[in-house]
Each structure stands twice: as structure tokens, then as C-alpha cells.
Amino acid sequence: MEEAIAAFGQNYWLIFISSLFLAPEAVLFVTAAMADQPLLTVFLIIVLVSIGGSIGSVCIYFLSMLLGRERLFYLAGRAQRYYLVKVDDLEQVFDFFERKGHWVVFFGRMAPTIRSLVSVPPGIIRMPFRRFLIYTFMGTFVWNVFVGYAFYFFWMHAEAINKLLGLYAAICLGAVILFVFWLVGRNIVKRMMNS
């Protein structure tokens, strides 16, 4: 198991490719397990994961641009009868986005619950691509620095934690850290929606 994790961490291409499809927390958790790496290597992993996550967001941006506002509202109208989404709610989302779009993209990349969906409105309203890319990368990078170094320092002290509390407690502590990140992301989304 340790050999597989070490091979994964040293293969930066695999890290980059997996960050296109997986949540950054999952990739960073696994790669941060290699606690014998210098911080610069962790930083490189964070940069790769941020680039991969941004490329995934760009794909969603262009797909939503192809979808267009009319088709989205048509699909929302059809889904409304199944109570999945209301057209009025969608109108409010776009109104809010047109007022504070760049901040929604930046902070939305830090919110685990809406990270992927935050790329749809910019594509629909055709937000300037350069602005979208800058705010997407910066939001992704800030979040990944926070998460990546938190996991790195967690794994640096995992042996001491393991001795003190046992392996079960270390796994629970990791779950608590993930839960705290989720709560922070949810609160960011709530504050953005209320302002």
C-alpha cells in the first residue's frame, strides 16, 4: 500500500490527470500521505491539482456556453414538474451572478458543494474567458493550498497521533477535518447567497 502511494506521489502526471476527474481533497489527501517530501514538492502537487481542477472547470464553462440560456431554461422548465429546479430560482441565480459573478467564481471554487456548478453561469452569460480563468484558478489554488498543507501537516504528525490515539482515531480525525472543510464551504455559499 505504501509503495502504491509513493509511486502515485512521484508520478506527477498521474496526479495531474487524476485532478481532472477527482475532487482535489481526495488527490491531496493521498499525495500528502508522503510526509517525507519537502514542502516544495507538496507545493508542486498543489499547483498541479489546481491546474487540473481549473481545466475541468473550463470544460464545464465551454459546455454550458454551448448549452445556452434558452436551452437551460427550457430544461429547467421541464424539470420543474419533478421539483428538481424552479425557473424562478434559476432567474435569481443569474441575477445574483450578473451582479457579483467574479466573486461567485472565486469563492465558489472553495465551496465543495457547488465547486463544479459554479462554472455553468459564467458559460451561459459568456463571462470573459480570461476573467473566468483567473478567478477560477485563484479560487482553486487558495483552497488547495489550505487543504493541501492541512493534509500535509496532518500526515507529518500521523505517527504521533497514531501512537497517542490509535489508527482509528487518526482516521476519525481525518474525517473531522474533511467535515470542517465542508462546513466552511457551506457557510461561504450561504453568505454569498444572502448578500
N, CA, C and O of each residue as an XYZ file, in Angstrom:
780
protein
N       0.830     -1.201      0.000
C       0.000      0.000      0.000
C       0.869      1.257      0.000
O       0.621      2.193     -0.759
N       1.899      1.267      0.866
C       2.780      2.432      0.939
C       3.542      2.627     -0.366
O       3.800      3.756     -0.782
N       3.906      1.499     -1.019
C       4.613      1.606     -2.294
C       3.719      2.221     -3.356
O       4.180      3.018     -4.173
N       2.434      1.853     -3.349
C       1.495      2.407     -4.322
C       1.310      3.905     -4.101
O       1.260      4.682     -5.055
N       1.209      4.301     -2.841
C       1.053      5.729     -2.532
C       2.306      6.486     -2.944
O       2.212      7.578     -3.504
N       3.487      5.917     -2.671
C       4.738      6.580     -3.037
C       4.853      6.709     -4.554
O       5.270      7.753     -5.055
N       4.484      5.649     -5.293
C       4.531      5.708     -6.762
C       3.560      6.758     -7.280
O       3.862      7.479     -8.231
N       2.401      6.841     -6.656
C       1.400      7.841     -7.059
C       1.934      9.246     -6.832
O       1.763     10.115     -7.686
N       2.569      9.478     -5.711
C       3.073     10.801     -5.391
C       4.219     11.242     -6.280
O       4.355     12.429     -6.575
N       5.046     10.297     -6.712
C       6.178     10.655     -7.551
C       5.799     10.774     -9.011
O       6.568     11.322     -9.801
N       4.659     10.287     -9.382
C       4.220     10.384    -10.764
C       3.320     11.602    -10.905
O       2.101     11.503    -10.765
N       3.921     12.740    -11.180
C       3.172     13.987    -11.232
C       2.124     14.000    -12.343
O       1.091     14.660    -12.225
N       2.395     13.272    -13.413
C       1.393     13.208    -14.482
C       0.133     12.525    -13.996
O      -0.973     12.948    -14.334
N       0.280     11.495    -13.220
C      -0.885     10.808    -12.676
C      -1.659     11.727    -11.744
O      -2.890     11.717    -11.736
N      -0.943     12.516    -10.964
C      -1.597     13.484    -10.079
C      -2.384     14.488    -10.912
O      -3.539     14.791    -10.614
N      -1.749     14.995    -11.951
C      -2.403     15.983    -12.810
C      -3.652     15.398    -13.477
O      -4.715     16.019    -13.451
N      -3.531     14.217    -14.069
C      -4.666     13.591    -14.759
C      -5.787     13.274    -13.771
O      -6.958     13.498    -14.075
N      -5.443     12.757    -12.598
C      -6.488     12.423    -11.625
C      -7.183     13.673    -11.112
O      -8.354     13.615    -10.738
N      -6.479     14.810    -11.087
C      -7.115     16.046    -10.614
C      -8.126     16.575    -11.620
O      -8.940     17.432    -11.277
N      -8.092     16.085    -12.849
C      -9.115     16.471    -13.823
C     -10.460     15.842    -13.491
O     -11.507     16.409    -13.804
N     -10.436     14.670    -12.856
C     -11.651     13.900    -12.653
C     -12.056     13.727    -11.196
O     -13.227     13.482    -10.906
N     -11.111     13.851    -10.283
C     -11.392     13.615     -8.869
C     -11.441     14.927     -8.096
O     -10.890     15.940     -8.525
N     -12.102     14.886     -6.968
C     -12.128     16.054     -6.084
C     -10.710     16.332     -5.600
O      -9.962     15.400     -5.305
N     -10.334     17.608     -5.516
C      -8.963     17.909     -5.096
C      -8.646     17.398     -3.699
O      -7.496     17.064     -3.411
N      -9.652     17.331     -2.822
C      -9.404     16.833     -1.472
C      -8.924     15.389     -1.507
O      -8.043     15.010     -0.736
N      -9.495     14.582     -2.395
C      -9.096     13.176     -2.488
C      -7.657     13.052     -2.975
O      -6.871     12.288     -2.416
N      -7.316     13.806     -4.018
C      -5.957     13.743     -4.569
C      -4.944     14.265     -3.540
O      -3.895     13.655     -3.332
N      -5.259     15.376     -2.912
C      -4.331     15.960     -1.938
C      -4.189     15.087     -0.694
O      -3.105     15.008     -0.117
N      -5.256     14.441     -0.282
C      -5.182     13.572      0.891
C      -4.211     12.419      0.644
O      -3.395     12.087      1.504
N      -4.309     11.816     -0.534
C      -3.442     10.678     -0.855
C      -1.999     11.136     -1.029
O      -1.081     10.510     -0.500
N      -1.794     12.223     -1.767
C      -0.416     12.648     -2.030
C       0.248     13.252     -0.795
O       1.466     13.164     -0.638
N      -0.541     13.860      0.074
C       0.038     14.426      1.299
C       0.457     13.341      2.275
O       1.142     13.627      3.257
N       0.061     12.108      2.024
C       0.430     10.999      2.905
C       1.932     10.730      2.864
O       2.468     10.059      3.746
N       2.601     11.242      1.859
C       4.048     11.045      1.765
C       4.742     12.143      2.547
O       5.222     13.119      1.972
N       4.792     11.980      3.839
C       5.252     13.046      4.744
C       6.750     13.297      4.663
O       7.231     14.266      5.251
N       7.505     12.460      3.957
C       8.944     12.676      3.884
C       9.331     13.624      2.761
O      10.516     13.873      2.541
N       8.347     14.152      2.050
C       8.655     15.077      0.969
C       8.909     16.477      1.518
O       8.317     16.873      2.522
N       9.777     17.214      0.866
C       9.936     18.614      1.270
C       8.702     19.423      0.858
O       7.945     19.007     -0.020
N       8.509     20.553      1.481
C       7.322     21.367      1.224
C       7.213     21.810     -0.227
O       6.107     21.962     -0.746
N       8.345     22.017     -0.886
C       8.295     22.436     -2.276
C       7.580     21.402     -3.130
O       6.844     21.765     -4.048
N       7.780     20.136     -2.849
C       7.111     19.080     -3.593
C       5.611     19.124     -3.325
O       4.820     18.944     -4.251
N       5.210     19.354     -2.108
C       3.800     19.494     -1.794
C       3.227     20.695     -2.546
O       2.112     20.641     -3.065
N       4.004     21.775     -2.599
C       3.564     22.955     -3.336
C       3.374     22.637     -4.816
O       2.401     23.082     -5.423
N       4.296     21.870     -5.401
C       4.168     21.477     -6.808
C       2.911     20.636     -7.020
O       2.204     20.811     -8.012
N       2.637     19.736     -6.100
C       1.420     18.925     -6.187
C       0.189     19.835     -6.133
O      -0.763     19.635     -6.886
N       0.206     20.821     -5.257
C      -0.921     21.753     -5.149
C      -1.110     22.514     -6.459
O      -2.240     22.704     -6.909
N      -0.026     22.943     -7.062
C      -0.121     23.658     -8.339
C      -0.705     22.748     -9.410
O      -1.583     23.167    -10.163
N      -0.229     21.506     -9.488
C      -0.747     20.567    -10.488
C      -2.232     20.289    -10.286
O      -3.002     20.265    -11.246
N      -2.627     20.080     -9.043
C      -4.040     19.816     -8.751
C      -4.883     21.048     -9.086
O      -6.006     20.911     -9.570
N      -4.363     22.228     -8.840
C      -5.091     23.462     -9.161
C      -5.241     23.636    -10.669
O      -6.304     24.032    -11.147
N      -4.192     23.345    -11.411
C      -4.274     23.441    -12.870
C      -5.272     22.415    -13.400
O      -6.101     22.735    -14.252
N      -5.193     21.182    -12.895
C      -6.130     20.150    -13.339
C      -7.570     20.501    -13.021
O      -8.452     20.318    -13.860
N      -7.821     21.004    -11.815
C      -9.171     21.406    -11.446
C      -9.679     22.559    -12.291
O     -10.861     22.615    -12.629
N      -8.784     23.481    -12.633
C      -9.171     24.619    -13.471
C      -9.502     24.166    -14.887
O     -10.435     24.685    -15.500
N      -8.759     23.216    -15.405
C      -9.058     22.689    -16.745
C     -10.433     22.013    -16.746
O     -11.199     22.171    -17.697
N     -10.744     21.269    -15.696
C     -12.073     20.672    -15.595
C     -13.168     21.721    -15.564
O     -14.221     21.537    -16.174
N     -12.933     22.819    -14.860
C     -13.910     23.906    -14.802
C     -14.058     24.592    -16.156
O     -15.157     25.001    -16.532
N     -12.958     24.716    -16.884
C     -13.014     25.317    -18.217
C     -13.869     24.459    -19.147
O     -14.626     24.992    -19.959
N     -13.755     23.144    -19.037
C     -14.595     22.251    -19.849
C     -16.077     22.482    -19.553
O     -16.893     22.553    -20.472
N     -16.421     22.600    -18.273
C     -17.810     22.856    -17.894
C     -18.250     24.228    -18.403
O     -19.386     24.388    -18.851
N     -17.366     25.210    -18.337
C     -17.645     26.561    -18.835
C     -18.031     26.508    -20.313
O     -19.048     27.076    -20.710
N     -17.219     25.825    -21.132
C     -17.499     25.770    -22.565
C     -18.732     24.924    -22.874
O     -19.489     25.256    -23.787
N     -18.946     23.843    -22.135
C     -20.171     23.052    -22.347
C     -21.417     23.870    -22.032
O     -22.413     23.791    -22.751
N     -21.365     24.650    -20.963
C     -22.526     25.477    -20.631
C     -22.687     26.605    -21.640
O     -23.809     27.036    -21.905
N     -21.590     27.089    -22.207
C     -21.681     28.099    -23.255
C     -22.398     27.512    -24.476
O     -23.221     28.182    -25.101
N     -22.080     26.262    -24.808
C     -22.759     25.588    -25.915
C     -24.238     25.336    -25.602
O     -25.092     25.419    -26.485
N     -24.523     25.032    -24.348
C     -25.904     24.779    -23.941
C     -26.754     26.026    -24.136
O     -27.842     25.946    -24.706
N     -26.291     27.145    -23.686
C     -27.002     28.407    -23.854
C     -28.115     28.600    -22.841
O     -28.603     27.649    -22.231
N     -28.501     29.855    -22.679
C     -29.502     30.236    -21.691
C     -30.885     29.683    -22.032
O     -31.597     29.199    -21.152
N     -31.261     29.756    -23.303
C     -32.592     29.296    -23.696
C     -32.778     27.806    -23.427
O     -33.799     27.391    -22.881
N     -31.785     27.005    -23.814
C     -31.895     25.556    -23.575
C     -31.894     25.241    -22.083
O     -32.626     24.362    -21.627
N     -31.072     25.961    -21.329
C     -31.038     25.731    -19.888
C     -32.399     26.023    -19.259
O     -32.889     25.247    -18.438
N     -33.007     27.145    -19.649
C     -34.315     27.487    -19.090
C     -35.394     26.519    -19.576
O     -36.339     26.224    -18.844
N     -35.256     26.027    -20.802
C     -36.193     25.016    -21.297
C     -36.084     23.738    -20.462
O     -37.094     23.176    -20.038
N     -34.853     23.289    -20.233
C     -34.642     22.083    -19.417
C     -35.114     22.300    -17.983
O     -35.687     21.401    -17.368
N     -34.873     23.492    -17.460
C     -35.326     23.797    -16.102
C     -36.846     23.789    -16.034
O     -37.421     23.313    -15.055
N     -37.504     24.312    -17.065
C     -38.968     24.295    -17.100
C     -39.512     22.880    -17.130
O     -40.512     22.585    -16.476
N     -38.866     22.005    -17.879
C     -39.303     20.602    -17.931
C     -39.026     19.890    -16.610
O     -39.813     19.046    -16.179
N     -37.919     20.226    -15.972
C     -37.566     19.578    -14.706
C     -38.385     20.129    -13.548
O     -38.476     19.504    -12.491
N     -38.980     21.296    -13.748
C     -39.725     21.940    -12.667
C     -40.883     21.063    -12.207
O     -41.223     21.053    -11.024
N     -41.480     20.338    -13.122
C     -42.608     19.490    -12.721
C     -42.165     18.337    -11.831
O     -42.986     17.742    -11.132
N     -40.901     18.023    -11.849
C     -40.380     16.980    -10.970
C     -39.761     17.578     -9.703
O     -39.148     16.865     -8.908
N     -39.924     18.867     -9.526
C     -39.445     19.606     -8.357
C     -37.929     19.577     -8.211
O     -37.403     19.682     -7.103
N     -37.241     19.435     -9.317
C     -35.786     19.445     -9.248
C     -35.239     20.872     -9.197
O     -34.308     21.162     -8.446
N     -35.819     21.743     -9.989
C     -35.368     23.129    -10.036
C     -36.533     23.985    -10.505
O     -37.350     23.553    -11.318
N     -36.598     25.197     -9.987
C     -37.643     26.122    -10.407
C     -37.022     27.179    -11.306
O     -35.905     27.635    -11.063
N     -37.746     27.561    -12.333
C     -37.246     28.565    -13.262
C     -37.003     29.887    -12.538
O     -36.033     30.586    -12.831
N     -37.879     30.233    -11.593
C     -37.692     31.467    -10.822
C     -36.379     31.446    -10.030
O     -35.677     32.455     -9.946
N     -36.063     30.295     -9.458
C     -34.796     30.171     -8.724
C     -33.605     30.359     -9.660
O     -32.605     30.980     -9.303
N     -33.735     29.815    -10.852
C     -32.668     29.949    -11.841
C     -32.498     31.415    -12.251
O     -31.376     31.886    -12.435
N     -33.608     32.124    -12.391
C     -33.548     33.558    -12.702
C     -32.815     34.309    -11.592
O     -32.000     35.189    -11.871
N     -33.100     33.968    -10.341
C     -32.435     34.625     -9.215
C     -30.933     34.336     -9.211
O     -30.126     35.216     -8.912
N     -30.571     33.106     -9.543
C     -29.153     32.743     -9.609
C     -28.445     33.602    -10.649
O     -27.364     34.129    -10.384
N     -29.043     33.747    -11.830
C     -28.412     34.539    -12.881
C     -28.378     36.023    -12.536
O     -27.408     36.709    -12.857
N     -29.422     36.525    -11.889
C     -29.411     37.928    -11.450
C     -28.285     38.166    -10.449
O     -27.541     39.141    -10.552
N     -28.174     37.266     -9.488
C     -27.117     37.379     -8.490
C     -25.753     37.280     -9.157
O     -24.836     38.029     -8.819
N     -25.621     36.361    -10.099
C     -24.341     36.155    -10.756
C     -23.950     37.366    -11.589
O     -22.771     37.719    -11.634
N     -24.896     38.005    -12.244
C     -24.571     39.171    -13.057
C     -24.094     40.336    -12.192
O     -23.343     41.189    -12.665
N     -24.522     40.380    -10.929
C     -24.076     41.431    -10.018
C     -22.710     41.136     -9.420
O     -21.870     42.032     -9.330
N     -22.472     39.886     -9.008
C     -21.256     39.541     -8.260
C     -20.562     38.315     -8.842
O     -20.027     37.489     -8.102
N     -20.572     38.200    -10.154
C     -20.094     36.993    -10.823
C     -18.666     36.598    -10.539
O     -18.386     35.429    -10.271
N     -17.747     37.568    -10.593
C     -16.347     37.206    -10.402
C     -16.096     36.695     -8.988
O     -15.287     35.788     -8.794
N     -16.786     37.271     -7.992
C     -16.610     36.791     -6.616
C     -17.270     35.433     -6.430
O     -16.790     34.610     -5.651
N     -18.365     35.195     -7.140
C     -19.018     33.881     -7.060
C     -18.077     32.812     -7.597
O     -17.951     31.737     -7.010
N     -17.419     33.106     -8.711
C     -16.472     32.144     -9.278
C     -15.314     31.914     -8.309
O     -14.938     30.769     -8.061
N     -14.748     32.979     -7.762
C     -13.603     32.853     -6.861
C     -13.960     32.056     -5.611
O     -13.307     31.058     -5.307
N     -14.992     32.487     -4.882
C     -15.339     31.807     -3.629
C     -16.062     30.484     -3.877
O     -15.981     29.575     -3.050
N     -16.755     30.366     -4.986
C     -17.438     29.117     -5.307
C     -16.479     27.957     -5.521
O     -16.833     26.801     -5.293
N     -15.266     28.267     -5.957
C     -14.261     27.212     -6.129
C     -13.788     26.667     -4.788
O     -13.151     25.615     -4.736
N     -14.088     27.365     -3.720
C     -13.699     26.913     -2.382
C     -14.847     26.203     -1.675
O     -14.678     25.722     -0.555
N     -15.987     26.132     -2.301
C     -17.164     25.523     -1.682
C     -17.377     24.126     -2.269
O     -17.804     23.993     -3.416
N     -17.083     23.096     -1.492
C     -17.172     21.740     -2.024
C     -18.531     21.376     -2.617
O     -18.599     20.540     -3.519
N     -19.587     21.970     -2.142
C     -20.910     21.573     -2.627
C     -21.244     22.150     -3.995
O     -22.043     21.565     -4.726
N     -20.652     23.282     -4.357
C     -21.006     23.885     -5.638
C     -19.812     24.091     -6.564
O     -19.923     24.794     -7.569
N     -18.689     23.495     -6.243
C     -17.457     23.715     -6.999
C     -17.630     23.497     -8.499
O     -17.141     24.300     -9.294
N     -18.304     22.445     -8.894
C     -18.471     22.160    -10.319
C     -19.555     23.022    -10.949
O     -19.409     23.474    -12.085
N     -20.633     23.250    -10.224
C     -21.757     24.001    -10.781
C     -21.463     25.479    -10.958
O     -22.135     26.148    -11.743
N     -20.481     25.998    -10.252
C     -20.191     27.426    -10.324
C     -19.639     27.810    -11.697
O     -19.561     28.999    -12.007
N     -19.262     26.855    -12.514
C     -18.765     27.145    -13.859
C     -19.882     27.296    -14.883
O     -19.632     27.762    -15.995
N     -21.100     26.917    -14.538
C     -22.206     26.968    -15.503
C     -22.663     28.401    -15.791
O     -22.712     28.780    -16.961
N     -23.000     29.221    -14.777
C     -23.462     30.579    -15.098
C     -22.465     31.413    -15.909
O     -22.889     32.129    -16.816
N     -21.161     31.353    -15.624
C     -20.251     32.147    -16.463
C     -20.289     31.733    -17.932
O     -20.188     32.576    -18.824
N     -20.433     30.444    -18.175
C     -20.526     29.981    -19.561
C     -21.821     30.422    -20.213
O     -21.834     30.805    -21.383
N     -22.903     30.369    -19.466
C     -24.213     30.752    -20.006
C     -24.235     32.237    -20.351
O     -24.689     32.614    -21.431
N     -23.748     33.084    -19.441
C     -23.809     34.529    -19.709
C     -22.569     35.025    -20.457
O     -22.417     36.223    -20.695
N     -21.694     34.100    -20.820
C     -20.480     34.407    -21.582
C     -19.584     35.427    -20.876
O     -19.189     36.450    -21.434
N     -19.288     35.092    -19.623
C     -18.314     35.891    -18.871
C     -17.000     35.869    -19.648
O     -16.641     34.827    -20.195
N     -16.277     36.978    -19.716
C     -14.992     36.969    -20.437
C     -14.108     35.814    -19.936
O     -13.897     35.635    -18.737
N     -13.607     35.049    -20.896
C     -12.885     33.823    -20.555
C     -11.673     34.100    -19.681
O     -11.434     33.370    -18.719
N     -10.908     35.128    -19.989
C      -9.708     35.418    -19.205
C     -10.059     35.684    -17.750
O      -9.383     35.193    -16.846
N     -11.117     36.463    -17.520
C     -11.547     36.749    -16.147
C     -12.003     35.469    -15.458
O     -11.659     35.219    -14.303
N     -12.779     34.660    -16.175
C     -13.238     33.393    -15.604
C     -12.045     32.518    -15.215
O     -12.013     31.958    -14.119
N     -11.085     32.404    -16.099
C      -9.935     31.542    -15.854
C      -9.106     32.041    -14.665
O      -8.663     31.243    -13.840
N      -8.900     33.337    -14.579
C      -8.112     33.895    -13.468
C      -8.808     33.629    -12.137
O      -8.181     33.142    -11.197
N     -10.098     33.946    -12.052
C     -10.801     33.753    -10.785
C     -10.969     32.270    -10.451
O     -10.946     31.890     -9.280
N     -11.135     31.443    -11.465
C     -11.239     30.004    -11.225
C      -9.930     29.455    -10.680
O      -9.919     28.743     -9.676
N      -8.827     29.786    -11.342
C      -7.544     29.272    -10.874
C      -7.208     29.801     -9.488
O      -6.777     29.038     -8.623
N      -7.398     31.092     -9.266
C      -7.047     31.663     -7.961
C      -7.892     31.057     -6.837
O      -7.359     30.726     -5.778
N      -9.196     30.908     -7.056
C     -10.043     30.288     -6.038
C      -9.654     28.849     -5.782
O      -9.600     28.408     -4.633
N      -9.381     28.115     -6.849
C      -8.960     26.724     -6.720
C      -7.621     26.635     -5.995
O      -7.439     25.798     -5.111
N      -6.690     27.500     -6.374
C      -5.356     27.473     -5.779
C      -5.405     27.793     -4.284
O      -4.780     27.098     -3.483
N      -6.138     28.834     -3.907
C      -6.236     29.203     -2.491
C      -6.804     28.046     -1.678
O      -6.280     27.710     -0.616
N      -7.880     27.435     -2.181
C      -8.500     26.309     -1.479
C      -7.522     25.141     -1.374
O      -7.395     24.527     -0.315
N      -6.834     24.837     -2.470
C      -5.916     23.699     -2.473
C      -4.701     23.929     -1.577
O      -4.193     22.979     -0.981
N      -4.225     25.166     -1.470
C      -3.124     25.453     -0.546
C      -3.575     25.161      0.879
O      -2.864     24.505      1.642
N      -4.744     25.645      1.228
C      -5.275     25.420      2.566
C      -5.448     23.921      2.846
O      -4.980     23.416      3.866
N      -6.109     23.232      1.949
C      -6.378     21.799      2.136
C      -5.089     20.986      2.034
O      -4.852     20.095      2.851
N      -4.260     21.284      1.043
C      -3.041     20.511      0.833
C      -2.086     20.571      2.014
O      -1.572     19.543      2.455
N      -1.848     21.773      2.527
C      -0.938     21.881      3.664
C      -1.573     21.362      4.951
O      -0.867     20.865      5.829
N      -2.881     21.469      5.073
C      -3.548     20.877      6.244
C      -3.355     19.359      6.241
O      -3.026     18.771      7.271
N      -3.559     18.732      5.087
C      -3.345     17.293      4.989
C      -1.866     16.946      5.165
O      -1.534     15.945      5.799
N      -0.990     17.760      4.611
C       0.440     17.506      4.742
C       0.853     17.501      6.210
O       1.527     16.577      6.667
N       0.451     18.528      6.944
C       0.820     18.593      8.363
C       0.114     17.505      9.166
O       0.662     17.007     10.149
N      -1.088     17.138      8.757
C      -1.776     16.012      9.399
C      -0.946     14.739      9.244
O      -0.725     14.014     10.214
N      -0.482     14.469      8.004
C       0.302     13.260      7.777
C       1.687     13.350      8.420
O       2.252     12.331      8.815
N       2.233     14.559      8.529
C       3.528     14.709      9.200
C       3.437     14.251     10.660
O       4.402     13.714     11.205
N       2.304     14.459     11.275
C       2.116     14.122     12.683
C       1.236     12.882     12.864
O       0.809     12.581     13.979
N       0.970     12.173     11.784
C       0.104     10.999     11.866
C       0.695      9.916     12.758
O      -0.042      9.212     13.448
N       2.010      9.779     12.751
C       2.642      8.748     13.583
C       2.442      9.061     15.065
O       2.108      8.176     15.853
N       2.645     10.308     15.433
C       2.429     10.695     16.833
C       0.955     10.556     17.209
O       0.613     10.106     18.303
N       0.104     10.951     16.283
C      -1.338     10.813     16.529
C      -1.690      9.339     16.658
O      -2.487      8.954     17.515
N      -1.097      8.524     15.808
C      -1.360      7.088     15.834
C      -0.921      6.484     17.164
O      -1.630      5.651     17.730
N       0.227      6.891     17.661
C       0.707      6.370     18.941
C      -0.190      6.805     20.088
O      -0.495      6.025     20.990
N      -0.604      8.060     20.035
C      -1.432      8.581     21.125
C      -2.857      8.037     21.087
O      -3.405      7.630     22.111
N      -3.429      8.035     19.936
C      -4.859      7.732     19.847
C      -5.201      6.453     19.096
O      -6.330      5.969     19.168
N      -4.254      5.924     18.398
C      -4.530      4.727     17.621
C      -4.958      5.085     16.207
O      -5.339      6.221     15.926
N      -4.889      4.111     15.335
C      -5.213      4.315     13.929
C      -6.667      4.744     13.736
O      -6.953      5.594     12.893
N      -7.560      4.179     14.489
C      -8.974      4.525     14.354
C      -9.202      6.008     14.615
O      -9.955      6.658     13.890
N      -8.574      6.533     15.618
C      -8.733      7.951     15.946
C      -8.138      8.834     14.851
O      -8.686      9.894     14.553
N      -7.026      8.414     14.247
C      -6.430      9.193     13.159
C      -7.372      9.262     11.963
O      -7.522     10.319     11.351
N      -8.003      8.149     11.631
C      -8.971      8.136     10.527
C     -10.160      9.028     10.871
O     -10.640      9.778     10.021
N     -10.629      8.951     12.098
C     -11.743      9.816     12.536
C     -11.344     11.283     12.491
O     -12.144     12.134     12.101
N     -10.114     11.583     12.888
C      -9.643     12.958     12.836
C      -9.614     13.459     11.392
O      -9.989     14.600     11.122
N      -9.175     12.621     10.480
C      -9.203     12.981      9.060
C     -10.616     13.246      8.585
O     -10.851     14.191      7.832
N     -11.564     12.421      9.018
C     -12.967     12.638      8.655
C     -13.485     13.949      9.238
O     -14.250     14.662      8.588
N     -13.071     14.265     10.456
C     -13.486     15.533     11.080
C     -12.920     16.715     10.298
O     -13.615     17.711     10.096
N     -11.674     16.617      9.859
C     -11.063     17.691      9.061
C     -11.843     17.889      7.773
O     -12.138     19.022      7.394
N     -12.181     16.793      7.096
C     -12.994     16.902      5.875
C     -14.348     17.519      6.163
O     -14.838     18.326      5.374
N     -14.959     17.154      7.277
C     -16.261     17.708      7.653
C     -16.167     19.208      7.913
O     -17.057     19.965      7.525
N     -15.094     19.636      8.567
C     -14.899     21.066      8.824
C     -14.746     21.820      7.510
O     -15.314     22.901      7.354
N     -13.986     21.270      6.559
C     -13.858     21.907      5.249
C     -15.220     22.017      4.582
O     -15.531     23.040      3.973
N     -16.029     20.978      4.689
C     -17.366     21.003      4.101
C     -18.221     22.090      4.752
O     -18.920     22.825      4.055
N     -18.171     22.199      6.090
C     -18.945     23.230      6.788
C     -18.509     24.635      6.372
O     -19.347     25.511      6.153
N     -17.197     24.845      6.265
C     -16.697     26.154      5.852
C     -17.207     26.479      4.447
O     -17.665     27.594      4.193
N     -17.129     25.522      3.551
C     -17.618     25.735      2.192
C     -19.103     26.032      2.161
O     -19.543     26.910      1.419
N     -19.875     25.318      2.952
C     -21.322     25.539      3.005
C     -21.636     26.927      3.538
O     -22.538     27.593      3.028
N     -20.910     27.375      4.555
C     -21.137     28.714      5.110
C     -20.761     29.806      4.111
O     -21.423     30.841      4.047
N     -19.713     29.583      3.339
C     -19.339     30.552      2.301
C     -20.471     30.686      1.297
O     -20.826     31.795      0.898
N     -21.040     29.550      0.888
C     -22.147     29.576     -0.073
C     -23.352     30.294      0.519
O     -23.973     31.110     -0.162
N     -23.691     30.011      1.760
C     -24.846     30.668      2.393
C     -24.661     32.173      2.479
O     -25.594     32.935      2.223
N     -23.457     32.602      2.839
C     -23.191     34.043      2.939
C     -23.263     34.710      1.575
O     -23.762     35.829      1.451
N     -22.769     34.029      0.559
C     -22.831     34.602     -0.781
C     -24.272     34.719     -1.264
O     -24.639     35.703     -1.907
N     -25.075     33.729     -0.958
C     -26.473     33.741     -1.407
C     -27.291     34.755     -0.631
O     -28.273     35.274     -1.163
N     -26.926     35.057      0.605
C     -27.684     36.006      1.420
C     -27.290     37.453      1.151
O     -28.035     38.367      1.502
N     -26.137     37.676      0.537
C     -25.712     39.072      0.315
C     -26.262     39.616     -0.968
O     -26.005     40.770     -1.310
